[in-house]
Amino acid sequence: MTTLTSSTEVLIGLGSNLDNPQQQVLEAIKAISALDSLSFLAASSLYESSPQGPQDQENFCNAVMLVSTNLLPSHLLSALQSIENNFGRIKTRHWGERIIDLDILFYGQTTVDTATPDLHIPHREALTRDFVIIPALEVAPHWRLPNGQPLKNYQDQCLNHQLTKIKF
């Protein structure tokens, strides 16, 4: 696996709405933290949000992780997809229910737009989702986007999905 010579801070989004979603997200945080070539820096609180897509499904549990890695974006994506597969993720419909969903939200100041539908950095929907921005700001309050703008500038533009912090 090809790696970079220096580490980059990355924000990873996690979401689940099947089979004890809170536990799925917590287990995914552990699995991501155990990856080689990656250092765990922080994880947000867990948040409950209404579904982004079809409304005939359970609410989601979401979180964001801040990590540092020297993996190339494509290799980090492959590692995250491997974790999803190990959890038993099967895509049944667009924005549908899932046991775990892991997305690279932001990869330092890097912008990636490939022909591959799975690899777009920043994540195409990240700046309109409260269940991304609010937990991301919790772990990286001073995060700047590739365009130089602070992430916090986008908080008021988020669609409201009845985001609620989960208390344990």
Contacts in CASP RR format, 6 or more apart in sequence:
PFRMAT RR
TARGET T0000
AUTHOR 0000-0000-0000
METHOD contacts of the structure
MODEL  1
MTTLTSSTEVLIGLGSNLDNPQQQVLEAIKAISALDSLSFLAASSLYESS
PQGPQDQENFCNAVMLVSTNLLPSHLLSALQSIENNFGRIKTRHWGERII
DLDILFYGQTTVDTATPDLHIPHREALTRDFVIIPALEVAPHWRLPNGQP
LKNYQDQCLNHQLTKIKF
1 37 0 8 1.000
1 71 0 8 1.000
1 75 0 8 1.000
2 72 0 8 1.000
2 75 0 8 1.000
3 37 0 8 1.000
3 70 0 8 1.000
3 71 0 8 1.000
3 72 0 8 1.000
3 75 0 8 1.000
4 70 0 8 1.000
4 71 0 8 1.000
4 72 0 8 1.000
5 70 0 8 1.000
6 70 0 8 1.000
7 39 0 8 1.000
7 68 0 8 1.000
7 69 0 8 1.000
7 70 0 8 1.000
8 68 0 8 1.000
8 69 0 8 1.000
8 70 0 8 1.000
8 107 0 8 1.000
8 108 0 8 1.000
8 110 0 8 1.000
9 41 0 8 1.000
9 66 0 8 1.000
9 67 0 8 1.000
9 68 0 8 1.000
9 108 0 8 1.000
9 140 0 8 1.000
10 66 0 8 1.000
10 67 0 8 1.000
10 68 0 8 1.000
10 69 0 8 1.000
10 76 0 8 1.000
10 104 0 8 1.000
10 105 0 8 1.000
10 106 0 8 1.000
10 107 0 8 1.000
10 108 0 8 1.000
11 64 0 8 1.000
11 65 0 8 1.000
11 66 0 8 1.000
11 104 0 8 1.000
11 105 0 8 1.000
11 106 0 8 1.000
11 136 0 8 1.000
11 139 0 8 1.000
11 140 0 8 1.000
11 143 0 8 1.000
12 32 0 8 1.000
12 64 0 8 1.000
12 65 0 8 1.000
12 67 0 8 1.000
12 80 0 8 1.000
12 102 0 8 1.000
12 103 0 8 1.000
12 104 0 8 1.000
12 105 0 8 1.000
13 62 0 8 1.000
13 63 0 8 1.000
13 64 0 8 1.000
13 65 0 8 1.000
13 101 0 8 1.000
13 102 0 8 1.000
13 103 0 8 1.000
13 104 0 8 1.000
13 105 0 8 1.000
13 132 0 8 1.000
13 135 0 8 1.000
13 136 0 8 1.000
14 25 0 8 1.000
14 28 0 8 1.000
14 29 0 8 1.000
14 32 0 8 1.000
14 62 0 8 1.000
14 63 0 8 1.000
14 64 0 8 1.000
14 65 0 8 1.000
14 100 0 8 1.000
14 101 0 8 1.000
14 102 0 8 1.000
15 21 0 8 1.000
15 24 0 8 1.000
15 25 0 8 1.000
15 28 0 8 1.000
15 60 0 8 1.000
15 61 0 8 1.000
15 62 0 8 1.000
15 63 0 8 1.000
15 98 0 8 1.000
15 100 0 8 1.000
15 101 0 8 1.000
15 102 0 8 1.000
16 22 0 8 1.000
16 24 0 8 1.000
16 25 0 8 1.000
16 28 0 8 1.000
16 60 0 8 1.000
16 61 0 8 1.000
16 98 0 8 1.000
16 99 0 8 1.000
16 100 0 8 1.000
16 101 0 8 1.000
17 51 0 8 1.000
17 57 0 8 1.000
17 58 0 8 1.000
17 59 0 8 1.000
17 60 0 8 1.000
17 61 0 8 1.000
17 97 0 8 1.000
17 98 0 8 1.000
18 24 0 8 1.000
18 58 0 8 1.000
18 97 0 8 1.000
18 98 0 8 1.000
18 99 0 8 1.000
19 99 0 8 1.000
21 58 0 8 1.000
21 60 0 8 1.000
21 61 0 8 1.000
22 46 0 8 1.000
22 61 0 8 1.000
22 166 0 8 1.000
24 61 0 8 1.000
24 87 0 8 1.000
24 99 0 8 1.000
24 100 0 8 1.000
25 46 0 8 1.000
25 61 0 8 1.000
25 62 0 8 1.000
25 63 0 8 1.000
25 100 0 8 1.000
26 46 0 8 1.000
27 87 0 8 1.000
28 83 0 8 1.000
28 87 0 8 1.000
28 100 0 8 1.000
28 102 0 8 1.000
29 43 0 8 1.000
29 63 0 8 1.000
29 65 0 8 1.000
31 83 0 8 1.000
31 86 0 8 1.000
31 87 0 8 1.000
32 38 0 8 1.000
32 40 0 8 1.000
32 65 0 8 1.000
32 67 0 8 1.000
32 80 0 8 1.000
32 83 0 8 1.000
32 102 0 8 1.000
33 40 0 8 1.000
33 65 0 8 1.000
33 67 0 8 1.000
35 69 0 8 1.000
35 79 0 8 1.000
37 69 0 8 1.000
37 70 0 8 1.000
37 71 0 8 1.000
38 67 0 8 1.000
38 68 0 8 1.000
38 69 0 8 1.000
38 71 0 8 1.000
38 76 0 8 1.000
38 79 0 8 1.000
39 67 0 8 1.000
39 68 0 8 1.000
39 69 0 8 1.000
40 65 0 8 1.000
40 67 0 8 1.000
41 65 0 8 1.000
41 66 0 8 1.000
41 67 0 8 1.000
41 68 0 8 1.000
41 139 0 8 1.000
42 65 0 8 1.000
42 66 0 8 1.000
42 139 0 8 1.000
42 140 0 8 1.000
43 63 0 8 1.000
43 64 0 8 1.000
43 65 0 8 1.000
43 66 0 8 1.000
43 139 0 8 1.000
44 63 0 8 1.000
44 64 0 8 1.000
44 65 0 8 1.000
44 135 0 8 1.000
44 136 0 8 1.000
44 138 0 8 1.000
44 139 0 8 1.000
45 63 0 8 1.000
45 135 0 8 1.000
45 138 0 8 1.000
45 165 0 8 1.000
45 166 0 8 1.000
46 61 0 8 1.000
46 62 0 8 1.000
46 63 0 8 1.000
46 165 0 8 1.000
46 166 0 8 1.000
47 61 0 8 1.000
47 62 0 8 1.000
47 63 0 8 1.000
47 131 0 8 1.000
47 134 0 8 1.000
47 135 0 8 1.000
47 163 0 8 1.000
47 164 0 8 1.000
47 165 0 8 1.000
47 166 0 8 1.000
48 59 0 8 1.000
48 60 0 8 1.000
48 61 0 8 1.000
48 62 0 8 1.000
48 162 0 8 1.000
48 163 0 8 1.000
48 164 0 8 1.000
48 166 0 8 1.000
49 59 0 8 1.000
49 60 0 8 1.000
49 62 0 8 1.000
49 130 0 8 1.000
49 131 0 8 1.000
49 161 0 8 1.000
49 162 0 8 1.000
49 163 0 8 1.000
49 164 0 8 1.000
50 59 0 8 1.000
50 60 0 8 1.000
50 161 0 8 1.000
50 162 0 8 1.000
51 57 0 8 1.000
51 58 0 8 1.000
51 59 0 8 1.000
51 60 0 8 1.000
51 95 0 8 1.000
51 96 0 8 1.000
51 161 0 8 1.000
52 60 0 8 1.000
52 95 0 8 1.000
52 125 0 8 1.000
52 129 0 8 1.000
52 161 0 8 1.000
53 94 0 8 1.000
53 95 0 8 1.000
53 96 0 8 1.000
54 93 0 8 1.000
54 95 0 8 1.000
54 96 0 8 1.000
57 96 0 8 1.000
57 97 0 8 1.000
58 97 0 8 1.000
60 131 0 8 1.000
61 166 0 8 1.000
62 131 0 8 1.000
62 132 0 8 1.000
62 135 0 8 1.000
63 135 0 8 1.000
64 105 0 8 1.000
64 132 0 8 1.000
64 135 0 8 1.000
64 136 0 8 1.000
64 138 0 8 1.000
64 139 0 8 1.000
65 139 0 8 1.000
66 139 0 8 1.000
66 140 0 8 1.000
69 76 0 8 1.000
71 79 0 8 1.000
73 104 0 8 1.000
73 107 0 8 1.000
73 110 0 8 1.000
73 112 0 8 1.000
73 119 0 8 1.000
73 121 0 8 1.000
74 119 0 8 1.000
76 104 0 8 1.000
76 107 0 8 1.000
77 104 0 8 1.000
77 118 0 8 1.000
77 119 0 8 1.000
80 102 0 8 1.000
80 103 0 8 1.000
80 104 0 8 1.000
81 102 0 8 1.000
81 118 0 8 1.000
83 100 0 8 1.000
83 102 0 8 1.000
84 100 0 8 1.000
84 101 0 8 1.000
84 102 0 8 1.000
87 99 0 8 1.000
87 100 0 8 1.000
88 99 0 8 1.000
88 100 0 8 1.000
89 98 0 8 1.000
89 99 0 8 1.000
89 100 0 8 1.000
89 101 0 8 1.000
90 99 0 8 1.000
91 98 0 8 1.000
103 123 0 8 1.000
104 119 0 8 1.000
104 121 0 8 1.000
104 123 0 8 1.000
105 121 0 8 1.000
105 122 0 8 1.000
105 123 0 8 1.000
105 126 0 8 1.000
105 132 0 8 1.000
105 136 0 8 1.000
106 121 0 8 1.000
106 122 0 8 1.000
106 123 0 8 1.000
106 126 0 8 1.000
106 136 0 8 1.000
106 143 0 8 1.000
106 145 0 8 1.000
106 151 0 8 1.000
107 121 0 8 1.000
108 146 0 8 1.000
109 144 0 8 1.000
109 145 0 8 1.000
109 146 0 8 1.000
109 148 0 8 1.000
110 121 0 8 1.000
110 146 0 8 1.000
111 121 0 8 1.000
111 122 0 8 1.000
111 146 0 8 1.000
112 119 0 8 1.000
112 120 0 8 1.000
112 121 0 8 1.000
113 120 0 8 1.000
113 121 0 8 1.000
114 120 0 8 1.000
122 145 0 8 1.000
122 146 0 8 1.000
123 132 0 8 1.000
125 132 0 8 1.000
126 132 0 8 1.000
126 133 0 8 1.000
126 136 0 8 1.000
127 133 0 8 1.000
127 145 0 8 1.000
127 154 0 8 1.000
127 157 0 8 1.000
127 158 0 8 1.000
128 157 0 8 1.000
128 158 0 8 1.000
128 159 0 8 1.000
129 158 0 8 1.000
129 159 0 8 1.000
129 161 0 8 1.000
130 155 0 8 1.000
130 158 0 8 1.000
130 159 0 8 1.000
130 160 0 8 1.000
130 161 0 8 1.000
130 163 0 8 1.000
131 161 0 8 1.000
131 163 0 8 1.000
133 151 0 8 1.000
133 154 0 8 1.000
133 155 0 8 1.000
133 158 0 8 1.000
134 155 0 8 1.000
134 158 0 8 1.000
134 163 0 8 1.000
136 143 0 8 1.000
136 151 0 8 1.000
137 143 0 8 1.000
137 151 0 8 1.000
137 152 0 8 1.000
137 155 0 8 1.000
140 151 0 8 1.000
141 152 0 8 1.000
142 150 0 8 1.000
143 150 0 8 1.000
143 151 0 8 1.000
144 150 0 8 1.000
144 151 0 8 1.000
145 151 0 8 1.000
145 154 0 8 1.000
END
